[in-house]
């Protein structure tokens, strides 16, 4: 498709989770196609548009391990809004990456 471009952004967190933000662009709409990372504590995993929660899941590290991968998503974020991926809580170590594409 003409005009599409891929993007990804990651962030390291410590004792208060991690937040990765694809900054807003008044001329583009972000479409999040995945979120991945790790955390050392049970946590919510969220994708937001900076205000509204668009996707949410929970990771239980004692049952599922410390890493998570949600691929194959199609989560449009309104034109002019940021795309934000969050590990909401952690004890001392977390990382999150969100990725997708954009269109004019």
Buried (B, 14 or more C-beta within 10 A) or exposed (E): EEEEEEBBBBBEBEEEBBBBBBEBBEEBBBBBBBBBBBBBBBBBBBBBBBEEEBBEEEBEBEEEEBEBEBEEBEBBBBBBBBBBBBBBBBBEBBBBBBBBBBBE
